[in-house]
């Protein structure tokens, strides 16, 4: 009995010391597998009022359940909550590591790589941040998606377009859709458009344009804007961002402005991206270790043979010279 009381007293003391050092912690269980995350309560509630309101609705305010969200996405979100300033550097390091792993995958192996799982985690993170109204995180995730596609030389897939226009909220996916539409235009302009077999990429995209009127309207609007601006969609690559927002910039022929797909695009105009101010602090920040564990997948389709939802490397047939960037 004495030993039991002593252990209880020691555990209680340790708990008080831990709470004093790290603040009040809560447990968040995410996804169907109930993956557990331990998070600083104050930081979580400061990130979005959504969590504060959600905790008010439960009897035990030290526990939260998010059964419909992705554990892989939430892992990235927790990293952002605890280390917001260095998060962009963290994603850069994670993308570098994932791309290095993908380069070592033998040809013919058709299993989801860390890059592919990271892709879906970033997409979900962007949507999650949009729903919670966290613009900075939205923009950071958007930049990381562009960087990942550039590093892996990926096209958006027809299944990804269907996901955006069939399963996602129009408001939450607004910027992802704008970017994806630009990617489709770039892809269709530089692939073999004469290939009309039912399973060809051009044929699948044309079916989607007929299936989703909103996608068709946004695609037509993008083509119109490019034409009015005198820009050639065959060479203007949505994977590329130029480190400026100036409209009169020769590099705009080949890439998009730095804030083209950011939440503050209209407000910032031709000024410097607001996020660059935070970037200046990174040199003083300790470098975080990249995400080393295999990010758990959350797309059911990614488990099916052939992984149709996963972006595949580009196989472009350039129709004009000088289009390689």
HUURLIN-V593765 format. One record per backbone hydrogen bond with DSSP energy under -1.0 kcal/mol. NH is the residue of the N-H (numbers start at 0). CO is the residue of the C=O. Records with the same first field share a line. If there is no record, write none. Layout:
NH=CO  CO
This chain:
4=0
5=1
6=2
7=3
8=4
9=5
10=6
11=7
12=8
13=9
14=10
15=11
16=12
17=13
18=14
19=15
20=16
21=17
22=18
25=38
26=61
27=36
28=63
29=34
30=65
33=30
34=29
36=27
38=25
40=23
43=39
44=40
45=41
46=42
47=43
50=47
52=48
53=49
54=50
55=51
62=59
63=26
65=28
68=65
73=69
74=70
75=71
76=72
77=73
78=74
79=75
80=76
81=77
82=78
89=85
90=86
91=87
92=88
93=89
94=90
95=91
96=92
97=93
98=94
99=95
100=96
101=97
102=98
103=100
104=101
108=105
116=112
117=113
118=114
119=115
120=116
121=117
122=118
123=119
124=120
125=121
126=122
127=123
128=124
129=125
130=126
131=127
133=128
137=133
138=134
139=135
140=136
141=137
142=138
143=139
144=140
145=141
146=142
147=143
148=144
149=145
150=146
151=147
153=148
154=311
160=156
161=157
162=158
163=159
164=160
165=161
166=162
172=168
176=172
177=173
178=174
179=175
180=176
181=177
182=178
183=179
184=180
185=181
186=182
187=183
188=184
192=190
194=191
195=193
199=196
203=199
204=200
205=201
206=202
207=203
208=204
209=205
210=206
211=207
215=211
216=212
217=213
218=214
219=215
220=216
221=217
222=218
223=219
224=220
225=221
226=222
227=223
228=224
229=226
230=225
234=231
235=231
236=234  253
239=236
241=255
243=241
248=246
251=248
252=249
253=250
254=250
255=239
257=243
259=256
261=258
264=261
267=263
268=264
270=267
275=272
276=273
278=274
279=275
280=277
281=278
283=280
284=281
301=298
302=299
303=300
306=303
309=306
313=152
316=189
